[in-house]
Structures are given as C-alpha cells and as structure tokens.
C-alpha cells in the first residue's frame, strides 16, 4: 500500500484557490504554476466575497476535495484579504490551509497581518515577469512539503 499511496499522492492534482482581482496578475500566477510544472486544479475568484463563498461551500461539503493552498491578494474588492483569511481560519476543515499572501504594495504591516493568520509566505508582487515566475517555485516547494508530510502520515498509518 505504501508505494500505491505515494503514487496517488504525487499524481493527484493539488487543489489551489487563487483570489485575485487583476486578470493580468491571475494570468501571471497561472503561467508561474505552469512554468514550474505544478499539477493542480486552480479555481480563480475575482473578489473577497467570492472567495468567502467558495470557502464556505467547501466547508459545508464533507466530500469536497481538500484545499491544499490559498493564493490570496490582500487588496480585493467587496471583502479584503484580511476578511478572507479570518473566514478561512474560522473553518473546521481548512483552518490550517497554508496561504501565500500576495500584494502589490510595499508595507511592513502586511507580513505581520499575514503572520497573524498563519500565512505561510508573504509575496510582494514584483515588477518583472522573471521575478513573478518565482512564485511558481515558492508554491512548488510548499506543495512538495505537503506531499512529503502526507507520505509520512500514510506510511506511519496516520490520517492523510
């Protein structure tokens, strides 16, 4: 079972929610994930209200696929990233979902805001395409860490 479990973990697409109101930035995120060969199912929402609705629908559905990562622009219309983070952290199933907080603004308060909600990484949106593509390697590294943890849990007979 160990090898089969490992194969299932590695081939199953990761479930990622991208909350980003800029179509151009959303496209850059998609390109960064593709460039780094991240096998994922990417759901894109354009405002904070849509993100909260999506999180609520996942939380109500026990058969919903697990949310492996939230990529969150902190400056969203309708509900800002802070509200989305609060809602995510208040759910039973997704309170520990790692988050990559993204923003185009340089502010020393934003990393603290993200850290207060257990955000995994703070990513300031860069001005060049090459720098933006680094987001893909950040997400890949975090997902690989998740997969390694799942493999250890499966091999140890624990919950996955």
C-alpha positions in Angstrom: 0.0 0.0 0.0 2.9 2.4 0.7 4.0 2.7 -2.9 0.5 2.9 -4.2 -0.3 5.6 -1.6 2.8 7.5 -2.7 1.8 7.3 -6.3 -1.7 8.6 -5.6 -0.4 11.5 -3.6 2.1 12.5 -6.2 -0.3 12.2 -9.2 -3.4 13.7 -7.6 -3.7 17.4 -8.7 -3.3 19.9 -5.8 -6.4 22.0 -5.1 -5.5 25.7 -5.2 -7.8 28.7 -4.8 -6.5 31.9 -6.3 -8.2 35.1 -5.0 -7.0 37.8 -7.4 -9.0 40.7 -8.9 -6.4 41.6 -11.5 -6.9 39.4 -14.7 -3.3 40.2 -15.7 -1.9 39.1 -12.3 -4.1 36.0 -12.3 -2.7 35.1 -15.7 0.9 35.6 -14.4 0.1 33.3 -11.5 -1.2 30.6 -13.9 2.0 31.0 -16.0 4.2 30.7 -13.0 2.4 27.5 -11.9 2.7 26.1 -15.4 6.4 27.0 -15.7 7.1 25.1 -12.6 5.1 22.1 -13.7 2.6 22.2 -10.8 -0.1 19.6 -11.3 -3.1 21.5 -9.9 -6.8 22.3 -10.2 -6.8 26.1 -10.0 -10.0 27.9 -9.0 -9.8 31.6 -9.6 -12.2 34.1 -7.9 -12.1 37.8 -8.5 -13.1 39.3 -5.2 -13.2 38.6 -1.5 -16.9 37.9 -1.4 -16.5 35.1 -4.0 -13.5 33.7 -2.0 -15.6 33.6 1.2 -18.5 32.0 -0.6 -16.2 29.3 -2.1 -14.5 28.6 1.3 -18.0 28.3 2.9 -19.2 25.9 0.2 -16.1 23.7 0.7 -16.5 23.8 4.5 -20.2 22.6 4.2 -19.4 19.7 1.8 -17.6 16.8 3.5 -16.9 15.3 0.1 -15.2 18.4 -1.2 -11.6 18.0 -2.3 -9.1 19.3 0.2 -7.9 22.8 -0.3 -4.1 22.5 -0.5 -3.3 26.2 -0.9 -4.8 29.6 -1.0 -3.0 32.3 -3.1 -4.5 35.5 -1.7 -4.3 39.0 -3.0 -4.7 41.2 0.1 -6.4 44.1 -1.7 -9.6 42.6 -3.1 -12.9 44.3 -3.8 -16.0 43.5 -1.7 -14.1 41.8 1.1 -10.4 42.3 1.6 -7.7 39.6 2.1 -7.9 40.1 5.9 -11.6 39.1 5.9 -10.9 36.1 3.6 -8.1 34.9 5.9 -10.3 35.3 9.0 -13.0 33.2 7.4 -10.6 30.5 6.2 -9.1 30.3 9.7 -12.5 30.0 11.3 -13.5 26.9 9.3 -13.2 23.4 10.8 -11.7 21.8 7.8 -9.5 24.5 6.3 -8.2 26.4 9.3 -4.7 25.1 8.8 -4.6 25.5 5.0 -1.3 27.2 4.1 -1.7 30.6 2.4 0.5 32.6 0.1 -0.3 36.3 0.8 0.3 38.4 -2.3 0.2 42.2 -2.7 1.5 44.9 -5.0 2.0 47.3 -2.1 5.2 47.5 -0.1 4.1 47.7 3.6 5.8 46.5 6.7 2.4 45.8 8.3 1.3 43.3 5.6 3.7 40.5 6.6 2.6 40.9 10.2 -1.1 40.8 9.1 -0.4 37.6 7.2 1.6 36.0 10.0 -1.2 36.8 12.4 -3.3 34.4 10.4 -0.7 31.7 9.9 0.0 32.7 6.3 2.8 30.6 5.0 4.5 33.0 2.7 4.3 36.8 2.0 4.9 37.5 -1.7 5.2 41.1 -2.8 4.2 41.2 -6.5 7.3 42.2 -8.4 7.6 44.5 -11.4 9.2 42.0 -13.8 8.0 38.8 -15.3 11.1 36.9 -14.3 10.6 37.8 -10.6 6.9 37.0 -10.8 7.7 33.5 -12.1 9.5 32.8 -8.8 6.0 32.5 -7.3 5.8 29.1 -9.0 8.9 27.8 -7.3 7.6 29.0 -3.9 4.3 27.2 -4.4 6.0 24.1 -5.7 8.3 23.9 -2.6 5.3 24.4 -0.3 3.3 21.7 -2.1 6.2 19.3 -2.1 6.5 19.8 1.7 2.7 19.0 2.0 3.1 15.8 -0.1 6.1 14.7 1.9 4.1 15.1 5.1 1.2 13.1 3.6 3.5 10.3 2.6 5.0 10.1 6.1 1.5 10.1 7.6 0.3 7.3 5.2 3.4 5.2 5.9 3.0 5.7 9.6 -0.6 4.6 9.4 -1.9 8.1 10.4 -4.6 10.2 8.8 -3.9 11.7 5.5 
